[in-house]
Amino acid sequence: MDTTNYVDINAETVDRWVDEGWEWGVPTDHERFARAQNGDWEVGLTPIKRVPREWFGEPTGKKLLGLASGGGQQMPIFVAAGAVCTVLDYSDRQLQNERLVAEREGYDIEIVKADMTKRLPFDDKSFDIIFHPVSNCYVEDVQHVWNECYRVLRRGGRLIAGMDNGINYLFDEDMATGTPDNLVVVNKLPFNPLKDPEVYEKCIREDWGIQFSHTFEEQVGGQLRAGFTLKDLYEDYNSEGALKEYIPTYLATLAQRT
């Protein structure tokens, strides 16, 4: 089992998903961009709930990093709201969609292809806001991500992050069509294909990418250990499947750099 290239596998997987119409890879349309220019905007970190507007403060003129936030969905809205935006992603198709929207609407955005498991290619204290949708599930070492977020944020800067809480990884069933009465717990947590060859091969075979569950200690505790102060949070549900409406499976947090 060659696990050295799991980040590349994930990028290739996301590229395929985007080509197949993945909901998180569909660029925003002109009408939504125009509404945002008039102050009517909202964005999501997790499947259903929208992020409270007050989490962003006043975005006009703020330097905002969309971390693993390619796809042309959220960054156009932040640009329209007045932020100065940089987007970092490792999927070529997601970054292509960012360029598509920027060219269509005629705005400038810094587009960076980089691997967030490495040191982020930015100077210390470069940003006022980091917007980080659910994507840590594709990274084994979450603490590194939080440490890098802390490094590149300015004092008082805000980390706005979405996370999977791990419950989805317990079950081996089609979450799009399953029902509560056919759920079978087949996986232990933490879910880590790099430590289980059978799970790794199944991830490849089922075109899941190489995904990881993470504990609250890693997610929220990791932000605190990096130096952040937790300011607010909310939970969210799957938008479809057997667990919909039964139990929250996602978490979103607002943390501030001290």
C-alpha positions as CSV (number, residue, x, y, z in Angstrom):
1,M,0.0,0.0,0.0
2,D,1.6,3.2,-1.2
3,T,0.3,6.0,1.1
4,T,2.8,8.7,0.3
5,N,0.6,10.4,-2.4
6,Y,-2.7,10.4,-0.6
7,V,-3.1,14.2,-1.1
8,D,-2.6,13.8,-4.9
9,I,-5.1,11.0,-4.9
10,N,-7.6,13.3,-3.2
11,A,-7.0,16.1,-5.7
12,E,-7.6,13.8,-8.6
13,T,-10.7,12.5,-6.9
14,V,-12.1,15.9,-6.4
15,D,-11.4,16.8,-10.1
16,R,-13.5,13.8,-11.1
17,W,-16.3,14.7,-8.7
18,V,-16.4,18.3,-10.1
19,D,-16.6,16.9,-13.7
20,E,-19.6,14.7,-12.5
21,G,-21.4,17.7,-11.0
22,W,-20.4,17.6,-7.4
23,E,-22.5,20.2,-5.4
24,W,-19.4,21.8,-3.9
25,G,-17.9,22.3,-7.3
26,V,-20.7,24.2,-9.1
27,P,-19.7,27.8,-9.5
28,T,-22.0,30.6,-8.4
29,D,-24.1,32.3,-11.0
30,H,-24.1,35.9,-12.0
31,E,-27.4,36.7,-10.3
32,R,-26.1,35.6,-6.9
33,F,-22.9,37.6,-7.4
34,A,-25.0,40.7,-8.3
35,R,-27.1,40.3,-5.2
36,A,-24.0,40.0,-3.1
37,Q,-22.8,43.3,-4.5
38,N,-26.0,44.9,-3.2
39,G,-25.4,43.5,0.3
40,D,-27.7,40.4,0.0
41,W,-25.3,37.5,0.6
42,E,-24.8,34.4,2.6
43,V,-22.3,31.4,2.5
44,G,-22.2,28.0,4.0
45,L,-19.4,26.0,5.7
46,T,-21.5,22.9,6.2
47,P,-24.4,21.3,4.2
48,I,-27.5,23.1,5.4
49,K,-27.0,26.0,7.8
50,R,-25.6,29.4,6.7
51,V,-22.8,31.1,8.5
52,P,-23.9,34.0,10.7
53,R,-23.0,37.3,9.0
54,E,-21.7,38.7,12.3
55,W,-18.9,36.1,12.2
56,F,-17.3,38.0,9.4
57,G,-17.5,41.5,10.9
58,E,-17.2,44.1,8.2
59,P,-15.5,42.3,5.2
60,T,-14.9,45.5,3.1
61,G,-11.1,45.9,2.6
62,K,-10.3,42.8,4.7
63,K,-7.7,40.3,3.4
64,L,-9.5,36.9,3.2
65,L,-8.0,33.5,2.6
66,G,-10.3,30.8,1.3
67,L,-8.4,27.7,2.5
68,A,-9.3,24.6,0.5
69,S,-12.2,26.7,-0.7
70,G,-11.9,26.5,-4.5
71,G,-14.9,26.0,-6.8
72,G,-16.1,29.5,-7.5
73,Q,-18.8,29.3,-4.8
74,Q,-17.8,31.4,-1.8
75,M,-14.9,33.5,-3.0
76,P,-17.0,35.4,-5.5
77,I,-19.4,36.3,-2.8
78,F,-16.7,37.6,-0.5
79,V,-15.2,39.7,-3.4
80,A,-18.7,41.1,-4.1
81,A,-18.9,42.0,-0.4
82,G,-15.7,44.0,-0.6
83,A,-13.0,41.6,0.7
84,V,-9.6,41.2,-0.9
85,C,-9.5,37.5,-1.6
86,T,-6.9,34.8,-2.0
87,V,-8.0,31.2,-2.6
88,L,-5.9,28.1,-2.0
89,D,-6.8,24.7,-3.2
90,Y,-5.1,21.5,-4.5
91,S,-7.7,20.6,-7.1
92,D,-7.1,21.9,-10.6
93,R,-10.8,21.8,-11.5
94,Q,-11.8,23.7,-8.4
95,L,-9.2,26.4,-9.2
96,Q,-10.4,26.5,-12.8
97,N,-13.9,27.3,-11.6
98,E,-12.5,30.2,-9.6
99,R,-10.9,31.6,-12.7
100,L,-14.1,31.1,-14.7
101,V,-16.2,33.2,-12.3
102,A,-13.5,35.9,-11.8
103,E,-13.2,36.3,-15.6
104,R,-16.9,36.3,-16.1
105,E,-17.5,39.0,-13.4
106,G,-14.3,40.9,-14.1
107,Y,-12.6,40.9,-10.7
108,D,-9.1,40.1,-9.4
109,I,-8.4,37.3,-7.1
110,E,-5.1,35.6,-6.1
111,I,-5.4,31.9,-7.0
112,V,-2.9,29.5,-5.4
113,K,-2.5,25.8,-6.0
114,A,-0.9,24.4,-2.9
115,D,-1.1,21.5,-0.5
116,M,-2.4,22.5,3.0
117,T,-0.6,19.5,4.6
118,K,2.6,21.6,3.9
119,R,3.6,25.0,5.1
120,L,1.2,27.5,3.6
121,P,2.9,29.7,0.9
122,F,2.1,33.0,2.7
123,D,4.0,35.3,5.1
124,D,3.2,35.5,8.8
125,K,0.2,37.7,9.6
126,S,-1.0,38.0,6.0
127,F,-4.8,37.8,6.5
128,D,-7.6,39.1,8.5
129,I,-10.0,36.2,7.9
130,I,-9.6,32.6,6.9
131,F,-12.7,30.8,5.5
132,H,-12.2,27.0,5.7
133,P,-15.1,24.8,4.6
134,V,-15.3,21.1,5.5
135,S,-12.0,19.7,4.1
136,N,-10.0,18.6,7.0
137,C,-11.5,15.2,6.4
138,Y,-9.0,14.9,3.6
139,V,-6.0,15.6,5.8
140,E,-4.5,13.3,8.4
141,D,-2.8,15.9,10.6
142,V,-5.3,18.6,11.5
143,Q,-3.0,20.2,14.1
144,H,-0.7,21.3,11.3
145,V,-3.6,23.1,9.5
146,W,-4.6,25.0,12.7
147,N,-1.0,26.0,13.4
148,E,-0.6,27.3,9.9
149,C,-3.9,29.2,10.1
150,Y,-2.7,30.9,13.3
151,R,0.6,31.8,11.7
152,V,-0.8,33.5,8.6
153,L,-3.6,35.4,10.5
154,R,-3.0,38.8,11.9
155,R,-3.6,39.5,15.6
156,G,-7.4,39.6,16.1
157,G,-7.9,37.7,12.8
158,R,-10.8,35.3,12.5
159,L,-10.7,31.6,11.6
160,I,-14.2,30.5,10.3
161,A,-14.1,26.7,9.8
162,G,-16.4,23.8,9.0
163,M,-15.7,20.2,10.1
164,D,-17.1,16.7,9.9
165,N,-17.5,15.3,13.4
166,G,-16.7,11.7,12.3
167,I,-20.1,10.0,12.8
168,N,-20.6,9.5,9.1
169,Y,-17.5,7.2,9.0
170,L,-19.1,4.7,11.4
171,F,-21.4,3.3,8.7
172,D,-20.9,1.3,5.5
173,E,-23.9,2.3,3.5
174,D,-25.0,4.6,0.7
175,M,-25.7,7.8,2.6
176,A,-27.6,9.2,-0.3
177,T,-30.2,6.5,-0.3
178,G,-29.9,4.6,3.0
179,T,-32.5,4.6,5.7
180,P,-32.1,4.4,9.5
181,D,-33.2,0.8,9.7
182,N,-30.4,-0.4,7.4
183,L,-27.5,1.3,9.1
184,V,-24.7,-1.1,10.1
185,V,-21.7,0.1,12.1
186,V,-18.7,-1.4,10.4
187,N,-15.9,1.1,11.1
188,K,-14.1,2.0,14.2
189,L,-13.1,5.6,14.9
190,P,-10.8,7.2,14.2
191,F,-11.3,6.3,10.5
192,N,-7.8,6.3,9.0
193,P,-7.2,4.5,5.7
194,L,-3.4,5.0,6.0
195,K,-3.4,2.6,9.0
196,D,-5.7,0.0,7.5
197,P,-4.9,-1.5,4.0
198,E,-8.3,-2.9,3.5
199,V,-10.0,0.4,4.2
200,Y,-7.5,2.1,2.0
201,E,-8.2,-0.2,-0.9
202,K,-12.0,0.3,-0.4
203,C,-11.6,4.1,-0.4
204,I,-9.8,3.8,-3.8
205,R,-12.3,1.3,-5.2
206,E,-15.3,3.3,-4.2
207,D,-13.8,6.6,-5.4
208,W,-14.1,8.2,-1.9
209,G,-10.7,9.7,-1.9
210,I,-8.6,9.1,1.2
211,Q,-10.6,10.5,4.0
212,F,-10.1,10.7,7.8
213,S,-12.4,11.1,10.8
214,H,-11.2,13.6,13.5
215,T,-12.1,13.9,17.1
216,F,-13.3,17.1,18.9
217,E,-9.9,17.0,20.6
218,E,-8.3,17.4,17.2
219,Q,-10.7,19.9,15.8
220,V,-11.7,22.2,18.6
221,G,-8.9,21.3,21.0
222,G,-6.4,21.7,18.1
223,Q,-7.5,25.3,17.5
224,L,-7.0,26.1,21.2
225,R,-3.6,24.5,21.2
226,A,-2.6,26.5,18.2
227,G,-3.4,29.6,20.2
228,F,-6.9,30.5,19.1
229,T,-9.7,31.7,21.3
230,L,-13.0,30.0,20.5
231,K,-15.8,32.6,20.1
232,D,-18.8,30.7,18.8
233,L,-19.9,27.5,17.1
234,Y,-22.9,25.6,15.7
235,E,-23.8,22.1,14.6
236,D,-25.3,21.0,11.3
237,Y,-26.9,17.9,9.7
238,N,-26.4,15.9,6.5
239,S,-28.4,17.3,3.7
240,E,-29.5,13.8,2.6
241,G,-29.2,10.1,3.6
242,A,-30.0,8.0,6.6
243,L,-28.7,10.3,9.3
244,K,-30.5,13.4,8.0
245,E,-32.6,15.0,10.8
246,Y,-31.5,12.3,13.3
247,I,-28.1,13.6,14.6
248,P,-25.7,16.5,13.8
249,T,-22.8,15.3,11.8
250,Y,-21.0,18.6,11.2
251,L,-19.6,21.5,13.3
252,A,-18.7,25.1,12.4
253,T,-16.5,27.3,14.6
254,L,-15.5,30.9,14.9
255,A,-12.1,31.3,16.5
256,Q,-9.9,34.4,16.9
257,R,-6.2,34.8,16.8
258,T,-4.9,36.3,20.1
